[in-house]
Amino acid sequence: MKPLLILTSLVLGGFLALWAVCALVMRVQGAL
């Protein structure tokens, strides 16, 4: 794999993980 492709996949993975955490936090705050 090309280094650029690995870097891109890591950035996208981190972005998705951050979005999932934010969505979970918003859901928890909405439930309280």
C-alpha positions as CSV (number, residue, x, y, z in Angstrom):
1,M,0.0,0.0,0.0
2,K,1.1,3.5,-0.7
3,P,1.9,5.7,2.4
4,L,-0.6,8.3,1.2
5,L,-3.4,5.7,1.0
6,I,-2.6,4.5,4.6
7,L,-2.6,8.1,5.9
8,T,-5.9,8.8,4.2
9,S,-7.5,5.7,5.7
10,L,-6.2,6.7,9.1
11,V,-7.6,10.2,8.8
12,L,-11.0,8.9,7.6
13,G,-11.1,6.3,10.4
14,G,-10.3,8.9,13.0
15,F,-13.0,11.2,11.6
16,L,-15.6,8.4,11.7
17,A,-14.6,7.5,15.3
18,L,-14.8,11.1,16.4
19,W,-18.2,11.5,14.8
20,A,-19.4,8.3,16.5
21,V,-18.2,9.6,19.9
22,C,-19.9,13.0,19.3
23,A,-23.2,11.2,18.3
24,L,-23.0,9.1,21.4
25,V,-22.4,12.1,23.7
26,M,-25.3,14.0,22.1
27,R,-27.6,10.9,22.6
28,V,-26.6,10.5,26.2
29,Q,-27.1,14.3,26.9
30,G,-30.5,14.1,25.2
31,A,-31.5,11.1,27.4
32,L,-30.6,12.9,30.7
